[in-house]
Amino acid sequence: MRRAFRDGVWLVELAALEDPDLLVQAAATPLGIRDWSSRPTQDVLLDYLADKHLLLVLDNCEHLIGACADFVQTLLVAAPELQVLATSRESLRIPGEQLLSVQSLSLPDPDRTPRPDEIERYEAIDLLHQRAAAAAPGFSLTPETVSSAVRLCRRLDGIPLAIELAAVRLRRMSIDQLLAGLEDHFSPLTGGSSTALPRHRTLRGTIDWSFDLCSPEERRLWARASVFAGEFDLDAAESVCSGDGIARDDVVVLVANLVEKSILSRSDLPHGQRARYHMLDTIRRYGQEKLRASGKERQVRQRHCDWYQRLAEQAAAEWFGPNQTQWVTRLRSEHTNLRAAIEFCLTERTDIQAGLRIAGALWCYWMPCGVLAEGRQWIDRLLPLAPEPTTARGTALWVYSWAASHQGEPAASAASAEQCRRVAEQLGDSQMAAYGLQVAGLSAMSSGDLAAARSYCSEAWRRHRDLDHLASPAVMALMQQGFVAALQGDLDQAVDYAEDCVRIAREHGEHWTRSWGLVVLGLALWLRGDHQQAIPSLRESIATKRGLHDLFGLGMAVEFLAWSLTCTGRHKDAAPLFGTLARIWPLVGVPLMGIQPLAELHNEIEAKARTALGAAVFDTAFNKVAGMDPYQALDQVLDDKATPPKGPSQRDDPQWSPLTRREQDVAQLIAEGLSNRDIAARLLIKQRTVESHAEHILAKLGVDSRTQVAVWVVERRAAHQPG
């Protein structure tokens, strides 16, 4: 449907979301909105959507029906070209809603039995055939079994999930045996609730039957795995689901069994990455019922919370190192489970400290990945419930202060910084005291008191060094001193601070802090008049920040790169970057940290580029990226500029035509056997962008497989071998 909507089609998955207060955040995330402003996320979202022509798909609304109804009404008033597709077991009951009842899969007429060569005409029979063949290689419908298959699908009302659950049983029994088992199991349903829809009762009966056919250990794992919100990996399953009748070593076998029975689904990931599993929402909620009935729900949820507390703290401990990109990917994939763990702490009210520890440790997610508003929201709810001075409370306070300062709320930031320093004094915690000073500096910078900001950050960095404490947020004190020094006009010192930050981060293989050091270095060099010298640092920062999905930092780097290109006379290159910034800043919500002198410079330099090119030429280049997301826009504008090409000079040879430089990069990595996901990680671009490049490569070369692309690359390489 993307071609029908100027600004695309976006999916918001709500099945694992339990808290209606997070509905707006859940909708903002897939759109790429990073909540860096102090404004409510809903306001940022409404402003962003106001002029957009897009389709927003809200999937599984039924458990949040009231919140979804209010939300959709608000969206449609603010965005006249917006269309919403909501899937739910009940309607939203709002003006303008048009209902489409999803019908069961098609079946032949009751008085007709199709031939085996006709089964593709009927969706239900075709699905049964496909799933049965996948479960039992060699399975095929014959003239003798087609009529039984039709009866089976009719008995299951053509419901896809019911058919899939039944099909896996054909590995060990015939269709007639399967039918007999279903008939016996469904017989009690005839006296069931008169209010339940027949197809819902059929589906429930099918799931009941599948549950009864599982071994006792498989049933326990099914029920316990239902505590996961979204996907999970085998390590998590072993930690959360083992014990009380399930040996840890048996979990891997039980998981495999439930995959075979279509209770769990396995996500296919590239080689070397953990396999991940998930349940369909209907299956998961059934498991939750069984877990609740077993009396083990709180115990299993506690283990779930403990596991994700350890994961969050491990991420924070390992963040200052070379594995940040992997941690970004993992934390993004575990977002719903981390939410569920914090929500458990709030609901139970028995371990608020654990909630604070999770929310505090996740500074490495809230900050680098631009999820500040949600992080603040969790900490806001947790802090009043645990007023006693603890390390967890002190950490949460400096994280909260950091977020508030970057969202332009200096008063809230200063208050939290002061509370953090008070807790540090009560505990005698020198490291916490250093962070308290650092965030006091950030709040001072946010309020415009640059002298105080520089003093606080300088003292914080001195204390971090005395404690030999090297972590990403600690080393950021150097970057923060550099940023303030640049704004004060102390440019040589700003360059020194930024270079020290980059050097320390690079020595430890760290990416996020280094990328920020490069941003400040680029700004300081630009302000010093070294416009050309600023460009390489900013391009390197952009390449790194794309891989980390640090949209706010990406905006800052692109901003200063556009300024540098303009001031070196490269106005045609700068204009589409200004267009890209028009795609980035509405998603962030607060351009250039809300710093007025920088905002004025933006307007001045954009006007300079417009004057140099002429309005018509500038607007054409500016609008080159209209309708693209920021990452697509950067690919379009920078292509091979953000990451200098690596490899032999023959890639500029005409024999590589008709591929662009970036398509050549992708083609070479395809030839090495890398998946699209691996190529995206290698080139620090989005997987969707790689997929687009791969499609263009196939079309340009006139081939239809990656193998043929590899052959083409090998031939080009051979043509450039000496002799």
QUIQUIDA-V823057 format. One record per residue. N is the residue number from 1. RES is the residue in one letter. SS is DSSP state (2 for helix, 1 for strand, 0 for the rest). PHI is phi in whole degrees, -180 to 180 (NA if undefined). Layout:
[[N RES SS PHI] [N RES SS PHI]]
This chain:
[[1 M 0 NA] [2 R 2 -57] [3 R 2 -67] [4 A 2 -85] [5 F 0 -128] [6 R 0 -54] [7 D 0 -108] [8 G 0 93] [9 V 1 -124] [10 W 1 -130] [11 L 1 -103] [12 V 1 -116] [13 E 1 -92] [14 L 0 -109] [15 A 0 -56] [16 A 0 -91] [17 L 0 -90] [18 E 0 -104] [19 D 0 -96] [20 P 2 -62] [21 D 2 -67] [22 L 2 -99] [23 L 2 -61] [24 V 2 -63] [25 Q 2 -62] [26 A 2 -63] [27 A 2 -76] [28 A 2 -72] [29 T 2 -62] [30 P 2 -65] [31 L 0 -74] [32 G 0 90] [33 I 0 -74] [34 R 0 -112] [35 D 0 -80] [36 W 0 -92] [37 S 0 -87] [38 S 0 -83] [39 R 0 -71] [40 P 0 -56] [41 T 2 -57] [42 Q 2 -63] [43 D 2 -65] [44 V 2 -62] [45 L 2 -63] [46 L 2 -65] [47 D 2 -63] [48 Y 2 -65] [49 L 2 -82] [50 A 0 -53] [51 D 0 -112] [52 K 0 -95] [53 H 0 -111] [54 L 0 -146] [55 L 1 -110] [56 L 1 -108] [57 V 1 -101] [58 L 1 -101] [59 D 1 -103] [60 N 0 70] [61 C 0 -90] [62 E 2 -59] [63 H 2 -84] [64 L 2 -129] [65 I 2 -60] [66 G 2 -66] [67 A 2 -64] [68 C 2 -65] [69 A 2 -61] [70 D 2 -63] [71 F 2 -64] [72 V 2 -65] [73 Q 2 -59] [74 T 2 -63] [75 L 2 -62] [76 L 2 -69] [77 V 2 -70] [78 A 2 -79] [79 A 0 -128] [80 P 0 -63] [81 E 0 -95] [82 L 0 -76] [83 Q 1 -123] [84 V 1 -122] [85 L 1 -113] [86 A 1 -112] [87 T 1 -102] [88 S 0 -165] [89 R 0 -82] [90 E 0 -143] [91 S 0 -76] [92 L 0 -78] [93 R 0 59] [94 I 0 -125] [95 P 0 -58] [96 G 0 87] [97 E 0 -71] [98 Q 0 -118] [99 L 0 -92] [100 L 0 -127] [101 S 0 -79] [102 V 0 -78] [103 Q 0 -83] [104 S 0 -67] [105 L 0 -66] [106 S 0 -70] [107 L 0 -133] [108 P 0 -70] [109 D 0 -59] [110 P 0 -56] [111 D 0 -95] [112 R 0 -133] [113 T 0 -110] [114 P 0 -73] [115 R 0 -77] [116 P 2 -56] [117 D 2 -80] [118 E 2 -107] [119 I 2 -66] [120 E 2 -66] [121 R 2 -71] [122 Y 0 -116] [123 E 2 -60] [124 A 2 -65] [125 I 2 -68] [126 D 2 -64] [127 L 2 -64] [128 L 2 -58] [129 H 2 -63] [130 Q 2 -63] [131 R 2 -70] [132 A 2 -66] [133 A 2 -65] [134 A 2 -70] [135 A 2 -79] [136 A 0 -131] [137 P 0 -52] [138 G 0 98] [139 F 0 -65] [140 S 0 -154] [141 L 0 -80] [142 T 0 -115] [143 P 0 -55] [144 E 0 -77] [145 T 0 -105] [146 V 2 -62] [147 S 2 -63] [148 S 2 -67] [149 A 2 -63] [150 V 2 -64] [151 R 2 -62] [152 L 2 -63] [153 C 2 -65] [154 R 2 -69] [155 R 2 -63] [156 L 0 -93] [157 D 0 58] [158 G 0 65] [159 I 0 -82] [160 P 2 -56] [161 L 2 -63] [162 A 2 -62] [163 I 2 -65] [164 E 2 -64] [165 L 2 -65] [166 A 2 -74] [167 A 2 -62] [168 V 2 -65] [169 R 2 -76] [170 L 2 -74] [171 R 2 -69] [172 R 0 -121] [173 M 0 -146] [174 S 0 -81] [175 I 2 -62] [176 D 2 -65] [177 Q 2 -64] [178 L 2 -63] [179 L 2 -61] [180 A 2 -63] [181 G 2 -63] [182 L 2 -66] [183 E 2 -60] [184 D 2 -64] [185 H 2 -74] [186 F 2 -83] [187 S 2 -57] [188 P 2 -65] [189 L 2 -69] [190 T 2 -64] [191 G 2 -103] [192 G 0 -76] [193 S 0 -59] [194 S 0 -78] [195 T 0 -89] [196 A 0 -76] [197 L 0 -63] [198 P 2 -55] [199 R 2 -69] [200 H 2 -69] [201 R 2 -67] [202 T 2 -64] [203 L 2 -63] [204 R 2 -60] [205 G 2 -64] [206 T 2 -65] [207 I 2 -69] [208 D 2 -55] [209 W 2 -65] [210 S 2 -63] [211 F 2 -65] [212 D 2 -66] [213 L 2 -81] [214 C 0 -78] [215 S 0 -70] [216 P 2 -55] [217 E 2 -68] [218 E 2 -66] [219 R 2 -63] [220 R 2 -62] [221 L 2 -66] [222 W 2 -55] [223 A 2 -64] [224 R 2 -71] [225 A 2 -67] [226 S 0 -70] [227 V 0 -75] [228 F 0 -73] [229 A 0 -97] [230 G 0 88] [231 E 0 -85] [232 F 1 -151] [233 D 1 -110] [234 L 2 -66] [235 D 2 -59] [236 A 2 -64] [237 A 2 -62] [238 E 2 -64] [239 S 2 -75] [240 V 2 -85] [241 C 2 -99] [242 S 0 -82] [243 G 0 92] [244 D 0 51] [245 G 0 103] [246 I 0 -128] [247 A 0 -70] [248 R 2 -56] [249 D 2 -69] [250 D 2 -87] [251 V 2 -61] [252 V 2 -61] [253 V 2 -70] [254 L 2 -66] [255 V 2 -62] [256 A 2 -61] [257 N 2 -63] [258 L 2 -72] [259 V 2 -67] [260 E 2 -61] [261 K 0 -92] [262 S 0 65] [263 I 0 -82] [264 L 0 -105] [265 S 1 -115] [266 R 1 -103] [267 S 1 -86] [268 D 0 -81] [269 L 0 -117] [270 P 0 -60] [271 H 0 -55] [272 G 0 96] [273 Q 0 -101] [274 R 0 -60] [275 A 0 -69] [276 R 1 -126] [277 Y 1 -130] [278 H 1 -155] [279 M 0 -112] [280 L 0 -62] [281 D 2 -58] [282 T 2 -62] [283 I 2 -67] [284 R 2 -66] [285 R 2 -69] [286 Y 2 -63] [287 G 2 -61] [288 Q 2 -63] [289 E 2 -60] [290 K 2 -66] [291 L 2 -65] [292 R 2 -63] [293 A 2 -67] [294 S 2 -77] [295 G 0 79] [296 K 0 -106] [297 E 2 -60] [298 R 2 -63] [299 Q 2 -62] [300 V 2 -71] [301 R 2 -65] [302 Q 2 -65] [303 R 2 -65] [304 H 2 -60] [305 C 2 -62] [306 D 2 -61] [307 W 2 -62] [308 Y 2 -77] [309 Q 2 -66] [310 R 2 -63] [311 L 2 -63] [312 A 2 -62] [313 E 2 -70] [314 Q 2 -66] [315 A 2 -60] [316 A 2 -64] [317 A 2 -67] [318 E 2 -98] [319 W 0 -64] [320 F 0 -81] [321 G 0 -179] [322 P 0 -82] [323 N 0 -101] [324 Q 2 -62] [325 T 2 -60] [326 Q 2 -65] [327 W 2 -68] [328 V 2 -59] [329 T 2 -60] [330 R 2 -69] [331 L 2 -66] [332 R 2 -63] [333 S 2 -72] [334 E 0 -100] [335 H 2 -55] [336 T 2 -68] [337 N 2 -70] [338 L 2 -65] [339 R 2 -59] [340 A 2 -62] [341 A 2 -66] [342 I 2 -66] [343 E 2 -61] [344 F 2 -60] [345 C 2 -62] [346 L 2 -70] [347 T 2 -69] [348 E 2 -76] [349 R 0 58] [350 T 0 -104] [351 D 0 -143] [352 I 2 -63] [353 Q 2 -60] [354 A 2 -63] [355 G 2 -62] [356 L 2 -65] [357 R 2 -65] [358 I 2 -66] [359 A 2 -64] [360 G 2 -72] [361 A 2 -63] [362 L 0 -79] [363 W 2 -54] [364 C 2 -74] [365 Y 2 -112] [366 W 2 -58] [367 M 0 -81] [368 P 0 -62] [369 C 0 -99] [370 G 0 69] [371 V 0 -114] [372 L 2 -62] [373 A 2 -63] [374 E 2 -67] [375 G 2 -59] [376 R 2 -63] [377 Q 2 -62] [378 W 2 -65] [379 I 2 -65] [380 D 2 -57] [381 R 2 -77] [382 L 2 -85] [383 L 2 -57] [384 P 0 -64] [385 L 0 -87] [386 A 0 -142] [387 P 0 -76] [388 E 0 -67] [389 P 0 -72] [390 T 0 -139] [391 T 2 -61] [392 A 2 -63] [393 R 2 -67] [394 G 2 -61] [395 T 2 -64] [396 A 2 -60] [397 L 2 -68] [398 W 2 -72] [399 V 2 -64] [400 Y 2 -62] [401 S 2 -63] [402 W 2 -59] [403 A 2 -62] [404 A 2 -64] [405 S 2 -64] [406 H 2 -75] [407 Q 0 -96] [408 G 0 76] [409 E 0 -121] [410 P 2 -62] [411 A 2 -65] [412 A 2 -64] [413 S 2 -65] [414 A 2 -64] [415 A 2 -63] [416 S 2 -68] [417 A 2 -61] [418 E 2 -65] [419 Q 2 -63] [420 C 2 -61] [421 R 2 -65] [422 R 2 -67] [423 V 2 -63] [424 A 2 -60] [425 E 2 -65] [426 Q 2 -64] [427 L 2 -91] [428 G 0 65] [429 D 0 -99] [430 S 2 -67] [431 Q 2 -67] [432 M 2 -63] [433 A 2 -62] [434 A 2 -63] [435 Y 2 -67] [436 G 2 -60] [437 L 2 -66] [438 Q 2 -63] [439 V 2 -73] [440 A 2 -64] [441 G 2 -64] [442 L 2 -66] [443 S 2 -67] [444 A 2 -65] [445 M 2 -62] [446 S 2 -63] [447 S 2 -90] [448 G 0 95] [449 D 0 -89] [450 L 2 -69] [451 A 2 -64] [452 A 2 -66] [453 A 2 -60] [454 R 2 -67] [455 S 2 -64] [456 Y 2 -62] [457 C 2 -67] [458 S 2 -63] [459 E 2 -66] [460 A 2 -62] [461 W 2 -66] [462 R 2 -60] [463 R 2 -69] [464 H 2 -58] [465 R 2 -67] [466 D 2 -61] [467 L 0 -85] [468 D 0 54] [469 H 0 -103] [470 L 0 -110] [471 A 0 -144] [472 S 2 -54] [473 P 2 -66] [474 A 2 -69] [475 V 2 -67] [476 M 2 -61] [477 A 2 -60] [478 L 2 -65] [479 M 2 -60] [480 Q 2 -65] [481 Q 2 -62] [482 G 2 -64] [483 F 2 -65] [484 V 2 -66] [485 A 2 -60] [486 A 2 -63] [487 L 2 -68] [488 Q 2 -82] [489 G 0 91] [490 D 0 -86] [491 L 2 -77] [492 D 2 -63] [493 Q 2 -67] [494 A 2 -61] [495 V 2 -62] [496 D 2 -63] [497 Y 2 -58] [498 A 2 -65] [499 E 2 -66] [500 D 2 -63] [501 C 2 -61] [502 V 2 -63] [503 R 2 -63] [504 I 2 -63] [505 A 2 -64] [506 R 2 -65] [507 E 2 -60] [508 H 0 -101] [509 G 0 69] [510 E 0 -88] [511 H 0 -106] [512 W 2 -63] [513 T 2 -63] [514 R 2 -59] [515 S 2 -63] [516 W 2 -72] [517 G 2 -58] [518 L 2 -67] [519 V 2 -62] [520 V 2 -66] [521 L 2 -60] [522 G 2 -62] [523 L 2 -64] [524 A 2 -63] [525 L 2 -64] [526 W 2 -63] [527 L 2 -63] [528 R 0 -78] [529 G 0 95] [530 D 0 -89] [531 H 2 -63] [532 Q 2 -67] [533 Q 2 -67] [534 A 2 -73] [535 I 2 -63] [536 P 2 -60] [537 S 2 -63] [538 L 2 -70] [539 R 2 -65] [540 E 2 -64] [541 S 2 -62] [542 I 2 -61] [543 A 2 -60] [544 T 2 -71] [545 K 2 -67] [546 R 2 -64] [547 G 2 -68] [548 L 2 -89] [549 H 0 60] [550 D 0 -87] [551 L 2 -67] [552 F 2 -63] [553 G 2 -63] [554 L 2 -63] [555 G 2 -61] [556 M 2 -64] [557 A 2 -65] [558 V 2 -65] [559 E 2 -57] [560 F 2 -71] [561 L 2 -68] [562 A 2 -61] [563 W 2 -64] [564 S 2 -65] [565 L 2 -65] [566 T 2 -61] [567 C 2 -79] [568 T 0 -105] [569 G 0 83] [570 R 0 -97] [571 H 2 -67] [572 K 2 -67] [573 D 2 -77] [574 A 2 -74] [575 A 2 -57] [576 P 2 -67] [577 L 2 -69] [578 F 2 -64] [579 G 2 -64] [580 T 2 -65] [581 L 2 -62] [582 A 2 -68] [583 R 2 -87] [584 I 2 -81] [585 W 2 -63] [586 P 2 -62] [587 L 2 -77] [588 V 2 -83] [589 G 0 98] [590 V 0 -142] [591 P 2 -62] [592 L 2 53] [593 M 2 59] [594 G 2 72] [595 I 0 -81] [596 Q 2 -61] [597 P 2 -59] [598 L 2 -69] [599 A 2 -62] [600 E 2 -67] [601 L 2 -63] [602 H 2 -57] [603 N 2 -62] [604 E 2 -65] [605 I 2 -78] [606 E 2 -63] [607 A 2 -63] [608 K 2 -63] [609 A 2 -65] [610 R 2 -63] [611 T 2 -65] [612 A 2 -65] [613 L 2 -89] [614 G 0 92] [615 A 2 -59] [616 A 2 -65] [617 V 2 -66] [618 F 2 -61] [619 D 2 -63] [620 T 2 -62] [621 A 2 -69] [622 F 2 -61] [623 N 2 -85] [624 K 2 -58] [625 V 2 -106] [626 A 0 -58] [627 G 0 85] [628 M 0 -95] [629 D 0 -79] [630 P 2 -57] [631 Y 2 -72] [632 Q 2 -63] [633 A 2 -62] [634 L 2 -66] [635 D 2 -60] [636 Q 2 -69] [637 V 2 -83] [638 L 2 -89] [639 D 0 46] [640 D 0 -94] [641 K 0 -88] [642 A 0 -70] [643 T 0 -124] [644 P 0 -54] [645 P 0 -62] [646 K 0 -111] [647 G 0 127] [648 P 0 -69] [649 S 2 -70] [650 Q 2 -66] [651 R 2 -69] [652 D 2 -90] [653 D 0 -70] [654 P 2 -57] [655 Q 2 -64] [656 W 2 -84] [657 S 0 -60] [658 P 0 -100] [659 L 0 -81] [660 T 0 -72] [661 R 2 -59] [662 R 2 -67] [663 E 2 -65] [664 Q 2 -65] [665 D 2 -57] [666 V 2 -65] [667 A 2 -61] [668 Q 2 -63] [669 L 2 -75] [670 I 2 -61] [671 A 2 -64] [672 E 0 -81] [673 G 0 90] [674 L 0 -78] [675 S 0 -78] [676 N 2 -60] [677 R 2 -63] [678 D 2 -66] [679 I 2 -63] [680 A 2 -60] [681 A 2 -66] [682 R 2 -67] [683 L 2 -94] [684 L 0 60] [685 I 0 -131] [686 K 0 -77] [687 Q 2 -62] [688 R 2 -60] [689 T 2 -67] [690 V 2 -61] [691 E 2 -59] [692 S 2 -65] [693 H 2 -61] [694 A 2 -62] [695 E 2 -62] [696 H 2 -64] [697 I 2 -62] [698 L 2 -59] [699 A 2 -67] [700 K 2 -68] [701 L 2 -87] [702 G 0 69] [703 V 0 -119] [704 D 0 -128] [705 S 0 -150] [706 R 2 -68] [707 T 2 -61] [708 Q 2 -66] [709 V 2 -63] [710 A 2 -60] [711 V 2 -61] [712 W 2 -59] [713 V 2 -64] [714 V 2 -60] [715 E 2 -63] [716 R 2 -66] [717 R 2 -62] [718 A 2 -62] [719 A 2 -66] [720 H 0 -107] [721 Q 0 -72] [722 P 0 -58] [723 G 0 74]]
